[in-house]
Amino acid sequence: MRRPAQQQTLSPRAALLFFNGFRAVLLLVLFSMSLIPGTDGLPLIEGGRHFYFWAGVYALLISGWFLLREGSLGHTLQLTLAIAADIAMMVWLMAMNDGIHGGFGLLLLPYLAAAGLLSTGRYALFYAAIATLMLLGYVGAAHQLDQARSSDLSYGALLAAGCFVTAIATWHLGRMARASEALAAQRGGEIANLNHLNELILQSQRDAVVVLDEAGHLRQFNLQAERYFSRLCRGQPMPELLPLVRRWQQSGYPALSTFVEHNVRGRLLLGRLVPVPVPEGEVRGVVLFMRDMADMAEESKRMKLAALGRLTANIAHEIRNPLAAISHAGDLLAEDDDDPARQRLLRIVRDNTRRINGMVEDVLILGRRDRVKRETIALGPFIEQLLEHFAMSQPEAAGAVLCQLPDCRLLFDRGHLTQILGNLLANAWRHGSRAVGSVRLEGGVAEGALILRVMDDGPGVAEADQAHLFEPFFTTENAGSGLGLYIARELAEANDARLDYIPPDGVFRLIGHLAHD
C-alpha cells in the first residue's frame, strides 16, 4: 500500500535559521532607530558608540549562527546557547537605554516565545529562569552602584513573571501545534491510503466506471472506461454521456439507481446510474457502471461452455460405460442367434448405440474446444492427407473431390482443422450427387487471411433452415446428431477463425489466419 504523503514542515535546522533571520531583522530595526531623532532631537535609541559596539557584537553572533554548519552542534544545545546570548544582549541593550523603565526589556518576550515554540516544557522554563536571573542581576548591580530607582525591583519582578508566562504559554501552544501537526499527518496518511484503496477497487471493476458531476464533467474513471470512451480527461465534459445526465436531471434527480442503455461509437452499453449523495441530502453527481453488450454475451458464452464441459464429463461417465455394455451384449447375442427377425432387432440396437456413441464423442470434442494447439500447417500436404482419410471412410468418394487451392501456410490447430473440413466434406458428399466433381474445395488469399470454400452440387439448405444451421442439435436428417456444424463453428472460433454459410449456392466458407514467416 502506498505510504502516506510526508507533511511539508520546517526542519529543526530551518526553524533555527528562520529564528536567526528574525534576529537580523530586529537588529536592522534597532540600528535604524538609532539614526532617527525623536521629538527632543535625540536618537530613539541612546548609547552612542556603546550602542554601535553592541550592534557589532550582535551582528557577529548572528553571522556566526548563520555560518554554523549543520550537525556541528545539537539542536537543543544550539538553541540554548543562542537564547542565552540573546537574553544577555537584550539586557545589555536595556542597560544602555534607561534600564528597566526604558521598555527595551520587553524585547526579551519574543525571544522566549520563540524558544517556547521550539523547545520542550522544561527547557522553556529554563530559558525563562535565565532571563529572570539576568534581570534580577542587573537590578542588583544597579542598586550596588546607586543607579537604581526604588521601583526597579518591582518592575523587574513583573518583567520576570511576564517571561515565565510567555515561555509557558508559547510552550503549550507549540505542543498543541505539534500534536495538531502529527494528527494532520496521520489523517493525511489515512486519506492517502484510502484514496489508493479506492483507486485499486475502482480499477479492479470489470465494468466501466465513470464519475460525473451535475454539469456532466468527468471526475473519475477506470481503465475499462478507456476502452469505451475516447480522450478521457478529468474536469472535461463528456458529450457521449451528457444525455444520460440530462435525462436523470429531468426526471427529478431520483436518489435510487436506475437502469441505463446507451450507444457509444457502435457499442451498446448497459448498466446502472447511481446518484452520489452528500451529507446534506443533496446530490452532487452520478456514478455510471456500464458494460458492453458484446462483452456480456461473450462472458455468458464462456459460462455456458464451462457448464458444457462439466456436462460432457458427466456424459462420458454416465452414458459411455453403459452404452459400451449394451453394444457388447448386442454383439454377443448376434453371434448365437440365427433368427433373421432377431438379427434385425440386434442391428437396430448396434446402429443406435453407435449413433449415441458418436453424439457423445462430438460433445466431448466440444468440451475440449479451449485446448487449442495452433501450429503452422502447409495447406497442400494437409489437404492431400485429409482427402486420403476421407476416401478411406467414404470409398466411393475417392477422387471425387476437386481441389483448387493456393500454395500457402495457415495457423490452426491440426486436429480442429481436420474435424472442421472433414465434417464439411462429409456433409457435401452426403447432400450432393456423389459424382466426380460434385464436391469442390477451393481456396484463396485476401488481406492476410486464407479463405476456404466447400461446395457441392446439391439443392442447398432451405431458406427457413439457414438461420438454425449452426445451432446445437438442429438436424434435417433422422440419423444426424445435429452437432456437426455447431462443433465445427465452435472449433473455428477457438482458432480465431470464422465459419459461415453463404446462400444461395450452398457454400460453406472458412476464414483463417495465414502463418507469417
Secondary structure, DSSP 8 states (H G I E B T S, - for coil): -----------HHHHHHHHHHHHHHHHHHHHHHHHSB-TTSSBSS--THHHHHHHHHHHHHHHHHHH--TTSS-HHHHHHHHHHHHHHHHHHHHHHTTGGGGSGGGGHHHHHHHHHHHS-HHHHHHHHHHHHHHHHHHHHHHHHTT---TTHHHHHHHHHHHHHHHHHHHHHHHHHHHHHHHHHHHHHHHHHHHHHHHHHHHHH-SSEEEEEETT-BEEEE-HHHHHHSSS--TTSB-TTTHHHHHHHHHTT--SS-EEEEEEETTEEEEEEEEEEE-TTS-EEEEEEEEEEHHHHHHHHHHHHHHHHHHHHHHHHHHTHHHHHHHHHHHHHHHHH---HHHHHHHHHHHHHHHHHHHHHHHHHHHHTTT---EEEEEHHHHHHHHHHHHHHHSGGGTTTEEEE--S-EEEEEHHHHHHHHHHHHHHHHHHS--STTSEEEEEEEETTEEEEEEEESS----HHHHTTTTSTT--SSSS--S-HHHHHHHHHHHTT-EEEEETTTTEEEEEEEB---
